[in-house]
Amino acid sequence: MSQFPLDQLTTTAEAMVANGKGVLAADESTPTCTKRFQNLGIVSSEASRRDYREMLFTTSGLGEFVSGAILYDETIRQTASDGTPIPALLQKQGVLPGIKVDTGAKPLAGAPEEKVTEGLDGLRDRVADYYDLGARFAKWRAVITIGADLPSRACIEVNAHALARYARLCQEGGLVPIVEPEVLMDGGHDIDRCDEITTATLHSVFHALFEQDVALEGILLKPSMVISGKDCPEQAGVQEVAERTVRCLRRTVPAAVPGIVFLSGGQSDEAASAHLNAMNVLAGPRPWKLSFSYGRALQDLAMRRWKGATENVGHAQQALHCRAKFNSAASRGAYTEQMEQELKAA
C-alpha cells in the first residue's frame, strides 16, 4: 500500500506510545506563538522562538517521558545555538521529530461559522521534504465546533475526508500520521452533547480512513476528551469524563490503532493529567495505548517561567520536566495529586 513498508510505520507508531511516553506538541504557528509571547511580555522573533524551543528540547531527561515532538515549519529548519539542526537536537534526546503539515482551519464555504482544514495541495512534496529534514511523523488538526445547530454533517464529513487524504499521503511518504479531529470545548454544551458529536465525528473519520486505504496500524489518533463545554454550568467530574471518553473510543476506534494521544484542548495542566490517569485505571478492555500529545498542558508553566531570559532556562526546564513526568505517570495510571507538590517546590 506504500513505498514504505508497513512494519516501518508500525514500529514508529508503537514507539511513540511506548509505556510511559507521549508527545510534546510544540507546533504553534508563528502568529499563535507570538500572541502567547506578547501576553508574557516576550519579544517574538525567529531567534526568540528558536531559543524557546531549544530550551524545551534540551531539557535533561525529556526523552524518558516524551517519545516525539511536533514541530512547526520554521522550527524544523532551524539550528540550535551550537549549530545543531533542531531535528538532530531532538534525536540526541531519543525524541522523534514530527511536523505539523496542515495550513490551518479556514471558514467552510457556505457555512462560515464552521471550519475546514486546508493544506492538501502540494502535500506529497512537502512530506518528502520533511522526511529528508528528519521528520518521522506528522500532524493534521481538524476543528469541529458544537453550537445550537452545529456541527453540520457536511462539516464533519469534509474534515474527515481531508484527514484521510492527509494520512494516506503521509504513509506513502514514510511519515506516521497523527489524525487529530478536535471537538472544541468552547460553548455551553453538556457532556452528553459532546459525547454525541465526538462519536459521530470519530465514526466519520474512521470510515474515511477505510475508504482511503489508510493502514490503521501505522497511525495515531489525537482526539479531544468527552468533556463538558467550558461554559456549561454543570461540569462533569474526572471519573465521568474518563468513563464517557473510553466508552466513546471503544465504540468508534478499531483495535488496530496502536495508540490514542489526547490533546488537552484548553484544560488546566492538572485536569489534563487527572483525566488521562483516570482513563488508564478504568476496568475493562483498552486495546490501544492511551497517552498524551499536549501543548499548553506541558508548556504553559515553562513558558511563564522562561519569560525570554537565559537565566530562567533551568527553572523553566524544571517545569517541563515535572509536567512530562506527571503525564507519563498518568499514561500508566500512576499519577496522584500529591505529585503536584513536587512542581510547587521546584
DODO-642539 format. One record per residue: residue in one letter; residue number from 1; x, y, z of N, C-alpha, C in turn; chain. Coordinates in steps of 0.02 Angstrom, whole numbers. Atoms other than C-alpha are relative to their C-alpha. Example, Ala and Ser with C-alpha at 12.3 -4.5 7.8 and 13.67 -1.06 7.14 Angstrom:
2
(A; 1; (45; -59; 0); (615; -225; 390); (45; 60; 0); A)
(S; 2; (-42; -59; -3); (684; -53; 357); (-39; 55; 37); A)
***
This chain:
346
(M; 1; (41; -61; 0); (0; 0; 0); (42; 63; 0); A)
(S; 2; (-44; -58; -8); (151; 113; 18); (69; -18; -23); A)
(Q; 3; (-69; 13; 18); (327; 133; -46); (41; -14; 63); A)
(F; 4; (-33; 16; -63); (375; 123; 139); (-34; -61; 30); A)
(P; 5; (31; 60; -29); (349; -46; 222); (-45; 16; 59); A)
(L; 6; (47; -12; -55); (202; -53; 340); (33; -11; 67); A)
(D; 7; (-30; 13; -65); (311; -126; 476); (43; 58; 24); A)
(Q; 8; (-37; -59; -20); (418; 31; 473); (-46; 52; 32); A)
(L; 9; (48; -46; -28); (266; 141; 502); (-26; -25; 67); A)
(T; 10; (26; 29; -62); (200; 23; 635); (51; 5; 56); A)
(T; 11; (-53; -5; -51); (367; 20; 726); (4; 70; 28); A)
(T; 12; (-3; -69; -22); (370; 209; 732); (-61; 17; 43); A)
(A; 13; (61; -15; -38); (189; 223; 790); (1; -32; 69); A)
(E; 14; (-3; 34; -64); (215; 94; 926); (52; 31; 46); A)
(A; 15; (-52; -32; -41); (375; 180; 985); (-26; 66; 30); A)
(M; 16; (26; -64; -24); (278; 343; 1004); (-47; -8; 59); A)
(V; 17; (43; 13; -58); (161; 262; 1130); (29; -56; 43); A)
(A; 18; (-33; 48; -45); (290; 154; 1219); (-22; 17; 72); A)
(N; 19; (23; -9; -69); (249; 130; 1404); (29; 63; 32); A)
(G; 20; (-22; -59; -35); (255; 295; 1495); (21; 58; -43); A)
(K; 21; (-22; -54; 44); (287; 402; 1342); (-59; 30; -39); A)
(G; 22; (49; -36; 40); (186; 533; 1249); (35; 51; -44); A)
(V; 23; (-25; -46; 50); (207; 675; 1126); (-6; 72; 25); A)
(L; 24; (0; -72; -14); (254; 857; 1155); (-21; 37; -62); A)
(A; 25; (23; -41; 56); (156; 972; 1040); (30; 69; 6); A)
(A; 26; (-34; -65; 0); (270; 1120; 1004); (-5; 31; -70); A)
(D; 27; (9; -19; 69); (197; 1162; 834); (-43; 63; -8); A)
(E; 28; (39; -62; 6); (114; 1329; 871); (24; 40; -60); A)
(S; 29; (-18; -42; 57); (108; 1437; 716); (33; 64; 25); A)
(T; 30; (-33; -62; -19); (207; 1598; 716); (-49; 50; 31); A)
(P; 31; (48; -47; -32); (50; 1706; 750); (-21; -23; 69); A)
(T; 32; (21; 25; -66); (-4; 1592; 894); (55; 7; 51); A)
(C; 33; (-57; -6; -46); (169; 1586; 971); (12; 73; 18); A)
(T; 34; (-10; -71; -12); (185; 1775; 952); (-51; 26; 50); A)
(K; 35; (52; -22; -46); (20; 1803; 1041); (15; -22; 71); A)
(R; 36; (-15; 25; -67); (72; 1694; 1188); (61; 36; 29); A)
(F; 37; (-58; -38; -23); (241; 1780; 1197); (-20; 70; 22); A)
(Q; 38; (19; -69; -16); (162; 1952; 1194); (-38; 5; 66); A)
(N; 39; (37; 0; -63); (46; 1906; 1337); (46; -3; 60); A)
(L; 40; (-48; 6; -54); (202; 1874; 1441); (56; 53; -7); A)
(G; 41; (-50; -53; 8); (299; 2025; 1379); (64; -23; -34); A)
(I; 42; (-58; 27; 35); (417; 1920; 1272); (-2; 23; -72); A)
(V; 43; (-4; -21; 71); (475; 1990; 1105); (2; -62; -44); A)
(S; 44; (2; 57; 45); (432; 1869; 965); (41; 14; -62); A)
(S; 45; (-41; -4; 60); (563; 1846; 831); (20; -72; -18); A)
(E; 46; (-23; 67; 19); (634; 1699; 735); (50; -26; 52); A)
(A; 47; (-51; 20; -48); (779; 1697; 859); (-30; -18; 68); A)
(S; 48; (29; 14; -66); (672; 1706; 1016); (-43; -62; 0); A)
(R; 49; (39; 62; 5); (556; 1570; 955); (46; -60; -2); A)
(R; 50; (-50; 54; 1); (709; 1463; 918); (27; -12; 71); A)
(D; 51; (-27; 7; -68); (780; 1498; 1092); (-50; -34; 46); A)
(Y; 52; (51; 31; -42); (615; 1450; 1173); (-4; -75; -13); A)
(R; 53; (6; 71; 15); (600; 1285; 1081); (64; -38; 16); A)
(E; 54; (-63; 32; -20); (784; 1247; 1108); (0; -13; 75); A)
(M; 55; (5; 10; -72); (752; 1272; 1294); (-42; -62; 16); A)
(L; 56; (43; 59; -11); (611; 1144; 1286); (37; -64; -17); A)
(F; 57; (-27; 62; 27); (706; 1017; 1183); (65; -22; 33); A)
(T; 58; (-62; 18; -35); (866; 1021; 1287); (-12; -15; 74); A)
(T; 59; (16; 18; -70); (775; 984; 1450); (29; -69; 16); A)
(S; 60; (-33; 63; -18); (877; 849; 1536); (-52; -53; 17); A)
(G; 61; (45; 56; -14); (789; 681; 1537); (-67; 2; -36); A)
(L; 62; (64; -6; 35); (649; 736; 1420); (-19; -65; -35); A)
(G; 63; (13; 61; 37); (666; 576; 1318); (-25; -58; 42); A)
(E; 64; (27; 52; -43); (619; 472; 1469); (-76; -1; -1); A)
(F; 65; (73; -7; -3); (440; 536; 1458); (-31; 19; -67); A)
(V; 66; (25; -26; 64); (423; 608; 1282); (30; -40; -57); A)
(S; 67; (-23; 41; 56); (435; 499; 1126); (8; 41; -64); A)
(G; 68; (-2; -39; 61); (407; 633; 995); (-18; 72; 14); A)
(A; 69; (17; -71; -6); (394; 821; 972); (-25; 25; -68); A)
(I; 70; (28; -27; 62); (282; 904; 842); (29; 70; -10); A)
(L; 71; (-32; -63; 15); (371; 1049; 758); (-41; 40; -51); A)
(Y; 72; (28; -44; 51); (315; 1197; 654); (52; 6; -56); A)
(D; 73; (-46; -3; 57); (391; 1226; 481); (62; 42; 15); A)
(E; 74; (-58; -43; -17); (502; 1367; 546); (50; -38; 43); A)
(T; 75; (-44; 32; -49); (571; 1260; 686); (40; -58; -30); A)
(I; 76; (-35; 59; 26); (614; 1103; 588); (59; 20; -45); A)
(R; 77; (-53; -24; 44); (726; 1210; 475); (54; 39; 39); A)
(Q; 78; (-47; -40; -40); (816; 1299; 618); (56; -43; 28); A)
(T; 79; (-54; 32; -36); (979; 1258; 704); (3; 29; 70); A)
(A; 80; (-8; -23; -69); (1013; 1269; 890); (58; 49; 5); A)
(S; 81; (-52; -51; -9); (1132; 1398; 962); (70; -27; -13); A)
(D; 82; (-66; 29; 14); (1276; 1275; 942); (7; -25; -71); A)
(G; 83; (-3; 20; 70); (1236; 1244; 759); (-32; -67; -16); A)
(T; 84; (31; 65; 11); (1148; 1077; 783); (-70; 10; -29); A)
(P; 85; (69; -4; 25); (992; 1057; 674); (-50; -22; 53); A)
(I; 86; (49; 15; -52); (837; 1055; 784); (-22; -74; -2); A)
(P; 87; (17; 71; -1); (785; 880; 724); (54; -44; 32); A)
(A; 88; (-55; 38; -30); (958; 814; 772); (4; 11; 75); A)
(L; 89; (1; -16; -72); (943; 901; 941); (-50; -46; 35); A)
(L; 90; (51; 45; -28); (784; 801; 974); (24; -72; -1); A)
(Q; 91; (-23; 70; 6); (861; 639; 912); (52; -17; 52); A)
(K; 92; (-48; 11; -53); (1002; 660; 1038); (-34; -17; 66); A)
(Q; 93; (40; 13; -61); (868; 654; 1173); (-40; -65; -6); A)
(G; 94; (41; 59; 11); (791; 498; 1097); (-72; 17; -16); A)
(V; 95; (67; -25; 16); (642; 602; 1039); (-7; 5; -76); A)
(L; 96; (12; -2; 72); (570; 580; 864); (-25; 68; -21); A)
(P; 97; (26; -62; 26); (547; 740; 764); (-64; -12; -41); A)
(G; 98; (62; 2; 40); (372; 769; 693); (-14; 68; -28); A)
(I; 99; (13; -63; 34); (294; 906; 590); (-75; 11; -11); A)
(K; 100; (69; -21; 17); (128; 998; 575); (-1; 14; -75); A)
(V; 101; (0; -9; 73); (81; 990; 391); (-63; 35; -26); A)
(D; 102; (58; -37; 26); (-91; 1072; 381); (16; 75; 0); A)
(T; 103; (-11; -72; 5); (-103; 1257; 340); (-54; 40; 36); A)
(G; 104; (48; -36; -42); (-241; 1298; 462); (-72; -13; -18); A)
(A; 105; (72; 7; 10); (-429; 1291; 484); (-28; 65; -27); A)
(K; 106; (28; -59; 34); (-520; 1410; 366); (-76; -6; -2); A)
(P; 107; (73; 3; 3); (-705; 1457; 351); (-23; -49; -55); A)
(L; 108; (28; 49; 47); (-804; 1318; 267); (-46; 36; -49); A)
(A; 109; (41; -33; 50); (-881; 1376; 103); (-74; -16; 11); A)
(G; 110; (71; 9; -11); (-1067; 1402; 127); (-19; -4; 73); A)
(A; 111; (13; 5; -72); (-1050; 1388; 316); (57; 33; 38); A)
(P; 112; (-59; -35; -27); (-929; 1523; 376); (8; -6; 75); A)
(E; 113; (-6; 9; -72); (-966; 1485; 558); (35; -66; 17); A)
(E; 114; (-36; 64; -10); (-884; 1314; 533); (67; 3; -37); A)
(K; 115; (-67; -1; 27); (-706; 1270; 484); (16; -64; -38); A)
(V; 116; (-29; 57; 34); (-618; 1156; 362); (76; 11; -3); A)
(T; 117; (-72; -7; -1); (-432; 1123; 374); (28; -8; -70); A)
(E; 118; (-30; 0; 67); (-329; 1160; 218); (73; -21; 3); A)
(G; 119; (-70; 18; 3); (-158; 1107; 159); (15; -62; -41); A)
(L; 120; (-12; 60; 40); (-180; 958; 42); (40; 15; -63); A)
(D; 121; (-37; -17; 61); (-112; 1050; -110); (75; -1; 14); A)
(G; 122; (-72; 4; -7); (71; 1007; -129); (24; -41; 59); A)
(L; 123; (-19; 36; -61); (69; 895; 24); (50; -57; -14); A)
(R; 124; (-46; 56; 16); (156; 748; -62); (73; 25; -1); A)
(D; 125; (-68; -27; 4); (309; 857; -99); (23; 24; 68); A)
(R; 126; (-19; -24; -66); (307; 935; 75); (18; -58; 46); A)
(V; 127; (-15; 60; -40); (303; 762; 155); (71; -24; -16); A)
(A; 128; (-66; 23; 20); (457; 712; 55); (54; 47; 28); A)
(D; 129; (-48; -50; -26); (546; 873; 107); (9; -9; 75); A)
(Y; 130; (-4; 8; -73); (503; 848; 291); (35; -65; 20); A)
(Y; 131; (-34; 64; -14); (560; 667; 286); (76; 10; -6); A)
(D; 132; (-71; -13; 10); (728; 725; 218); (29; 43; 56); A)
(L; 133; (-22; -43; -55); (738; 854; 359); (2; -37; 66); A)
(G; 134; (-5; 40; -61); (719; 715; 487); (-66; -18; 33); A)
(A; 135; (65; 16; -30); (532; 707; 524); (-17; -73; -12); A)
(R; 136; (22; 70; 7); (460; 534; 554); (-74; -8; 14); A)
(F; 137; (72; 2; -7); (281; 579; 593); (-27; 70; -14); A)
(A; 138; (31; -64; 18); (158; 718; 552); (-65; 9; 39); A)
(K; 139; (63; -14; -33); (3; 802; 620); (-43; 45; -44); A)
(W; 140; (50; -41; 36); (-156; 874; 542); (-59; 7; 47); A)
(R; 141; (53; -13; -48); (-289; 956; 651); (-63; 24; -36); A)
(A; 142; (66; -22; 22); (-472; 967; 606); (-38; 28; 60); A)
(V; 143; (35; -35; -54); (-589; 1078; 707); (-75; -8; -9); A)
(I; 144; (73; 9; 0); (-769; 1034; 749); (-30; 42; 57); A)
(T; 145; (31; -45; -49); (-874; 1167; 836); (-69; -25; 18); A)
(I; 146; (67; 17; -23); (-1026; 1125; 942); (-39; 64; 12); A)
(G; 147; (43; -57; -10); (-1168; 1251; 936); (-72; -21; -4); A)
(A; 148; (72; 16; 1); (-1357; 1262; 928); (-18; -47; -57); A)
(D; 149; (13; 42; 58); (-1363; 1187; 754); (65; -26; -31); A)
(L; 150; (-66; 20; 23); (-1181; 1138; 740); (26; -59; 40); A)
(P; 151; (-26; -6; 68); (-1088; 1044; 680); (-48; -27; -52); A)
(S; 152; (38; 29; 54); (-1167; 1010; 512); (32; -66; -20); A)
(R; 153; (-27; 64; 25); (-1148; 838; 436); (54; 14; -53); A)
(A; 154; (-49; -16; 52); (-1055; 919; 291); (67; 19; 30); A)
(C; 155; (-63; -20; -33); (-926; 995; 408); (38; -61; 25); A)
(I; 156; (-33; 61; -25); (-890; 828; 491); (29; -40; -58); A)
(E; 157; (-22; 43; 54); (-878; 736; 326); (58; 30; -40); A)
(V; 158; (-54; -30; 40); (-767; 861; 233); (65; 0; 40); A)
(N; 159; (-60; 4; -41); (-645; 866; 379); (26; -72; 6); A)
(A; 160; (-21; 70; -3); (-644; 677; 393); (34; -21; -65); A)
(H; 161; (-30; 17; 65); (-607; 662; 207); (71; 30; -6); A)
(A; 162; (-65; -31; 3); (-463; 786; 221); (50; -36; 45); A)
(L; 163; (-44; 38; -45); (-390; 693; 371); (23; -65; -32); A)
(A; 164; (-17; 63; 31); (-396; 531; 274); (48; 9; -59); A)
(R; 165; (-46; -13; 56); (-313; 604; 118); (69; 18; 26); A)
(Y; 166; (-64; -17; -32); (-177; 680; 227); (35; -62; 25); A)
(A; 167; (-30; 60; -29); (-150; 514; 316); (29; -46; -54); A)
(R; 168; (-23; 44; 55); (-134; 418; 153); (64; 27; -31); A)
(L; 169; (-60; -31; 30); (-8; 541; 81); (60; -6; 47); A)
(C; 170; (-55; 7; -48); (95; 536; 241); (28; -71; 0); A)
(Q; 171; (-24; 69; -2); (103; 347; 243); (39; -17; -64); A)
(E; 172; (-38; 11; 61); (158; 344; 61); (70; 30; 4); A)
(G; 173; (-64; -35; -5); (298; 464; 108); (41; -20; 61); A)
(G; 174; (-39; 25; -56); (355; 370; 263); (-11; 34; 67); A)
(L; 175; (16; -33; -63); (278; 480; 397); (-61; -32; 32); A)
(V; 176; (58; 24; -37); (162; 412; 531); (-47; 60; 10); A)
(P; 177; (46; -57; -9); (7; 524; 526); (-35; -2; 68); A)
(I; 178; (43; -9; -59); (-67; 587; 689); (-64; 32; -27); A)
(V; 179; (66; -22; 25); (-252; 606; 648); (-35; 36; 58); A)
(E; 180; (26; -41; -55); (-324; 748; 753); (-67; 32; -17); A)
(P; 181; (65; -33; 7); (-511; 781; 748); (-20; 30; 68); A)
(E; 182; (13; -32; -64); (-535; 908; 887); (-72; 26; 3); A)
(V; 183; (65; -27; -16); (-711; 934; 953); (11; 52; 55); A)
(L; 184; (-20; -55; -44); (-691; 1104; 1035); (-40; 0; 65); A)
(M; 185; (32; -8; -65); (-729; 1133; 1219); (-41; 64; 4); A)
(D; 186; (34; -65; -3); (-792; 1309; 1180); (-76; -8; -3); A)
(G; 187; (73; 2; 1); (-975; 1334; 1220); (-30; -24; 65); A)
(G; 188; (36; 19; -60); (-1107; 1292; 1348); (-31; -69; -2); A)
(H; 189; (28; 67; 7); (-1147; 1115; 1290); (20; -45; 59); A)
(D; 190; (-15; 46; -54); (-1154; 974; 1416); (39; -60; -27); A)
(I; 191; (-41; 57; 20); (-1056; 812; 1414); (-38; -48; -46); A)
(D; 192; (39; 43; 44); (-1199; 718; 1330); (7; 23; -73); A)
(R; 193; (-6; -27; 68); (-1190; 834; 1179); (70; -12; -27); A)
(C; 194; (-69; 13; 22); (-1000; 818; 1173); (8; -73; -19); A)
(D; 195; (-4; 71; 15); (-1017; 629; 1177); (-32; -15; -67); A)
(E; 196; (35; 11; 63); (-1142; 631; 1034); (42; 23; -60); A)
(I; 197; (-38; -28; 57); (-1034; 742; 922); (67; -35; -8); A)
(T; 198; (-64; 35; 5); (-870; 655; 964); (-10; -68; -31); A)
(T; 199; (15; 66; 29); (-948; 486; 923); (-12; 6; -75); A)
(A; 200; (15; -9; 71); (-1016; 548; 757); (63; 18; -39); A)
(T; 201; (-62; -21; 34); (-850; 630; 713); (47; -58; -9); A)
(L; 202; (-47; 56; 5); (-745; 477; 751); (-26; -54; -48); A)
(H; 203; (28; 47; 49); (-864; 363; 654); (16; 23; -71); A)
(S; 204; (-12; -27; 67); (-846; 477; 503); (74; -3; -18); A)
(V; 205; (-72; 1; 13); (-656; 489; 520); (24; -70; -17); A)
(F; 206; (-25; 67; 14); (-628; 302; 527); (-31; -30; -63); A)
(H; 207; (28; 20; 64); (-748; 272; 383); (42; 29; -57); A)
(A; 208; (-41; -32; 52); (-647; 397; 280); (69; -32; -5); A)
(L; 209; (-65; 33; 1); (-482; 315; 331); (-4; -67; -35); A)
(F; 210; (11; 64; 35); (-551; 147; 273); (-7; 11; -75); A)
(E; 211; (12; -14; 71); (-609; 222; 108); (65; 20; -35); A)
(Q; 212; (-63; -22; 30); (-435; 296; 78); (55; -52; 8); A)
(D; 213; (-48; 54; -7); (-349; 130; 118); (59; 18; 44); A)
(V; 214; (-52; -18; -49); (-252; 201; 266); (11; -59; 46); A)
(A; 215; (-17; 56; -44); (-161; 67; 367); (-5; 24; 72); A)
(L; 216; (13; -25; -68); (-228; 91; 543); (57; -18; 48); A)
(E; 217; (-57; 19; -42); (-76; 2; 617); (55; 52; -1); A)
(G; 218; (-52; -50; 10); (29; 149; 557); (-24; 71; 11); A)
(I; 219; (23; -67; -18); (-69; 296; 629); (-4; 6; 75); A)
(L; 220; (21; -14; -69); (-102; 377; 797); (-60; 46; -4); A)
(L; 221; (58; -43; -4); (-267; 458; 843); (12; 52; 55); A)
(K; 222; (-6; -54; -50); (-264; 627; 933); (-68; 34; 9); A)
(P; 223; (66; -28; -8); (-441; 661; 992); (-4; 46; 61); A)
(S; 224; (16; -35; -62); (-516; 779; 1118); (-36; -49; 46); A)
(M; 225; (35; 42; -47); (-591; 705; 1275); (-75; 16; -2); A)
(V; 226; (72; -12; -7); (-778; 686; 1303); (-9; 38; 66); A)
(I; 227; (-4; -45; -58); (-800; 832; 1421); (-52; 55; -6); A)
(S; 228; (49; -55; 2); (-920; 972; 1468); (30; 61; -35); A)
(G; 229; (-23; -63; 29); (-910; 1134; 1370); (24; 48; 54); A)
(K; 230; (-29; -46; -50); (-812; 1272; 1456); (-52; 41; 37); A)
(D; 231; (51; -43; -30); (-969; 1374; 1488); (-60; -38; 27); A)
(C; 232; (56; 41; -26); (-1081; 1230; 1542); (-3; 9; 76); A)
(P; 233; (5; -11; -72); (-1148; 1265; 1718); (13; -63; 41); A)
(E; 234; (-13; 63; -35); (-1132; 1081; 1764); (60; -35; -32); A)
(Q; 235; (-62; 30; 25); (-954; 1019; 1741); (5; -72; 23); A)
(A; 236; (-8; 71; -17); (-932; 831; 1733); (64; -11; 39); A)
(G; 237; (-58; 15; -41); (-811; 759; 1860); (51; -42; -37); A)
(V; 238; (-56; 37; 31); (-647; 670; 1823); (-21; -70; -19); A)
(Q; 239; (19; 69; 13); (-722; 496; 1836); (-48; -5; -59); A)
(E; 240; (48; 2; 55); (-867; 535; 1719); (34; 15; -67); A)
(V; 241; (-36; -15; 62); (-752; 613; 1589); (38; -62; -23); A)
(A; 242; (-38; 60; 18); (-642; 458; 1594); (-45; -54; -27); A)
(E; 243; (45; 54; 21); (-786; 336; 1581); (-33; 14; -67); A)
(R; 244; (35; -17; 63); (-877; 429; 1442); (49; 0; -58); A)
(T; 245; (-50; -2; 54); (-717; 455; 1342); (19; -70; -22); A)
(V; 246; (-21; 67; 18); (-661; 274; 1349); (-58; -38; -32); A)
(R; 247; (57; 33; 31); (-837; 212; 1310); (-9; 22; -72); A)
(C; 248; (5; -26; 68); (-844; 325; 1157); (54; -30; -45); A)
(L; 249; (-56; 27; 40); (-673; 264; 1098); (-11; -74; -14); A)
(R; 250; (13; 71; 11); (-721; 81; 1121); (-51; -10; -56); A)
(R; 251; (53; 6; 50); (-871; 111; 1009); (21; 23; -70); A)
(T; 252; (-16; -31; 63); (-777; 201; 871); (70; -14; -27); A)
(V; 253; (-70; 5; 22); (-589; 164; 865); (20; -73; -6); A)
(P; 254; (-20; 70; 9); (-531; -2; 791); (61; -18; 42); A)
(A; 255; (-56; 24; -42); (-411; -107; 894); (67; 2; -37); A)
(A; 256; (-62; -2; 38); (-283; -99; 753); (40; 63; 13); A)
(V; 257; (-36; -63; -13); (-239; 80; 802); (46; -10; 60); A)
(P; 258; (-46; 14; -56); (-82; 69; 912); (-11; 44; 61); A)
(G; 259; (5; -44; -57); (-117; 220; 1018); (-43; 61; -12); A)
(I; 260; (41; -60; 0); (-227; 368; 1062); (36; 50; 45); A)
(V; 261; (-37; -51; -37); (-134; 525; 1115); (-45; 62; 3); A)
(F; 262; (50; -53; -7); (-256; 653; 1184); (30; 70; -6); A)
(L; 263; (-16; -71; -6); (-250; 840; 1158); (-30; 25; 65); A)
(S; 264; (26; -26; -63); (-278; 945; 1313); (-58; 48; -11); A)
(G; 265; (59; -37; 21); (-396; 1065; 1224); (-23; 56; 45); A)
(G; 266; (20; -55; -44); (-394; 1207; 1349); (-10; -20; 73); A)
(Q; 267; (5; 21; -69); (-399; 1102; 1507); (60; 28; 40); A)
(S; 268; (-57; -18; -42); (-290; 1152; 1655); (51; -56; -2); A)
(D; 269; (-53; 51; -2); (-124; 1061; 1674); (-22; -58; 43); A)
(E; 270; (18; 53; -47); (-190; 966; 1824); (-58; -42; -25); A)
(A; 271; (58; 38; 26); (-356; 918; 1743); (20; -46; -56); A)
(A; 272; (-22; 43; 55); (-270; 852; 1587); (35; -62; 26); A)
(S; 273; (-34; 58; -30); (-160; 739; 1695); (-50; -45; 36); A)
(A; 274; (48; 40; -39); (-303; 684; 1808); (-47; -40; -45); A)
(H; 275; (45; 35; 46); (-419; 639; 1663); (35; -58; -34); A)
(L; 276; (-37; 54; 32); (-285; 538; 1574); (13; -57; 48); A)
(N; 277; (-12; 52; -50); (-242; 446; 1733); (-62; -41; 13); A)
(A; 278; (63; 35; -15); (-424; 404; 1769); (-19; -49; -55); A)
(M; 279; (14; 46; 56); (-442; 326; 1596); (42; -62; 5); A)
(N; 280; (-46; 56; -1); (-292; 216; 1624); (-7; -46; 61); A)
(V; 281; (14; 45; -56); (-357; 143; 1787); (-70; -30; -5); A)
(L; 282; (67; 29; 9); (-530; 100; 1721); (4; -75; -13); A)
(A; 283; (5; 71; 16); (-580; -81; 1717); (-26; -8; -71); A)
(G; 284; (26; 13; 67); (-620; -160; 1550); (54; 7; -53); A)
(P; 285; (-50; 3; 54); (-532; -178; 1383); (19; 69; -27); A)
(R; 286; (-27; -59; 34); (-421; -43; 1309); (51; -27; -49); A)
(P; 287; (-45; 33; 48); (-345; -117; 1150); (55; 45; -27); A)
(W; 288; (-50; -48; 23); (-243; 41; 1116); (31; 33; 61); A)
(K; 289; (-31; -39; -53); (-119; 137; 1223); (-36; 67; 5); A)
(L; 290; (30; -66; -11); (-194; 294; 1300); (54; 45; 30); A)
(S; 291; (-54; -43; -23); (-66; 433; 1315); (-16; 73; -17); A)
(F; 292; (10; -72; 7); (-42; 619; 1285); (37; 28; -60); A)
(S; 293; (-35; -41; 49); (2; 742; 1148); (-19; 72; 17); A)
(Y; 294; (21; -64; -27); (-13; 901; 1249); (46; 57; -24); A)
(G; 295; (-37; -61; 16); (40; 1077; 1201); (5; 43; 62); A)
(R; 296; (-1; -46; -57); (-5; 1206; 1331); (3; -37; 67); A)
(A; 297; (0; 37; -63); (-34; 1073; 1466); (69; -27; 18); A)
(L; 298; (-71; 16; -15); (153; 1033; 1452); (42; 64; 3); A)
(Q; 299; (-44; -58; 9); (223; 1203; 1403); (-16; 62; 41); A)
(D; 300; (23; -65; -26); (122; 1337; 1490); (42; 26; 57); A)
(L; 301; (-39; -24; -57); (213; 1347; 1655); (73; 12; -20); A)
(A; 302; (-69; -9; 23); (382; 1326; 1569); (7; 67; -36); A)
(M; 303; (-4; -63; 35); (345; 1474; 1456); (-5; 59; 48); A)
(R; 304; (8; -54; -48); (287; 1582; 1601); (63; 8; 44); A)
(R; 305; (-62; -5; -39); (445; 1540; 1698); (58; 26; -42); A)
(W; 306; (-56; -20; 43); (560; 1568; 1550); (1; 75; -12); A)
(K; 307; (8; -72; 11); (498; 1743; 1504); (52; 29; -48); A)
(G; 308; (-48; -25; 49); (629; 1754; 1367); (70; 13; 27); A)
(A; 309; (-64; -16; -32); (776; 1763; 1488); (43; -62; 8); A)
(T; 310; (-47; 56; -5); (929; 1650; 1481); (7; -26; 71); A)
(E; 311; (-9; 21; -70); (944; 1649; 1670); (-59; -40; 28); A)
(N; 312; (59; 37; -23); (771; 1572; 1684); (-6; -70; -32); A)
(V; 313; (5; 63; 37); (807; 1421; 1572); (-6; -60; 47); A)
(G; 314; (2; 57; -45); (842; 1299; 1714); (-66; -7; 36); A)
(H; 315; (64; 0; -36); (686; 1349; 1811); (-57; -21; -46); A)
(A; 316; (52; 18; 49); (579; 1334; 1654); (4; -74; -18); A)
(Q; 317; (-8; 70; 16); (652; 1164; 1611); (-24; -46; 56); A)
(Q; 318; (27; 39; -56); (608; 1101; 1785); (-75; -8; -7); A)
(A; 319; (72; 2; 8); (427; 1144; 1749); (-20; -50; -55); A)
(L; 320; (15; 47; 54); (426; 1050; 1583); (15; -71; 22); A)
(H; 321; (-19; 67; -22); (515; 901; 1660); (-53; -29; 46); A)
(C; 322; (51; 24; -46); (388; 889; 1800); (-66; -17; -35); A)
(R; 323; (64; 13; 34); (236; 904; 1687); (5; -62; -45); A)
(A; 324; (-9; 60; 41); (307; 774; 1567); (1; -62; 43); A)
(K; 325; (-3; 56; -46); (344; 660; 1714); (-70; -18; 27); A)
(F; 326; (68; 12; -27); (167; 681; 1784); (-44; -33; -53); A)
(N; 327; (42; 29; 53); (85; 643; 1616); (24; -69; -20); A)
(S; 328; (-26; 68; 9); (200; 494; 1593); (-32; -47; 51); A)
(A; 329; (31; 39; -54); (135; 431; 1760); (-75; -11; -15); A)
(A; 330; (72; 5; 16); (-45; 467; 1704); (-12; -51; -55); A)
(S; 331; (8; 49; 54); (-19; 362; 1547); (8; -71; 25); A)
(R; 332; (-7; 66; -31); (23; 217; 1663); (-49; -10; 58); A)
(G; 333; (47; 4; -56); (-117; 252; 1788); (32; 9; 67); A)
(A; 334; (-38; -7; -62); (9; 306; 1920); (6; 72; 24); A)
(Y; 335; (-1; -71; -20); (-23; 494; 1935); (-42; 10; 63); A)
(T; 336; (38; -20; -58); (-79; 567; 2101); (4; 76; 9); A)
(E; 337; (-1; -72; -12); (-124; 743; 2154); (59; 21; 42); A)
(Q; 338; (-57; -16; -43); (16; 736; 2281); (63; 16; -40); A)
(M; 339; (-58; -13; 42); (141; 738; 2137); (7; 75; -15); A)
(E; 340; (-2; -71; 16); (94; 920; 2106); (43; 39; 49); A)
(Q; 341; (-41; -34; -50); (187; 966; 2265); (73; 5; -23); A)
(E; 342; (-68; -1; 26); (349; 922; 2177); (11; 60; -45); A)
(L; 343; (-5; -56; 45); (315; 1054; 2046); (0; 66; 38); A)
(K; 344; (4; -62; -39); (270; 1186; 2175); (66; 13; 36); A)
(A; 345; (-64; -8; -35); (436; 1153; 2262); (58; 13; -48); A)
(A; 346; (-55; -6; 49); (538; 1156; 2101); (14; 72; -18); A)
***
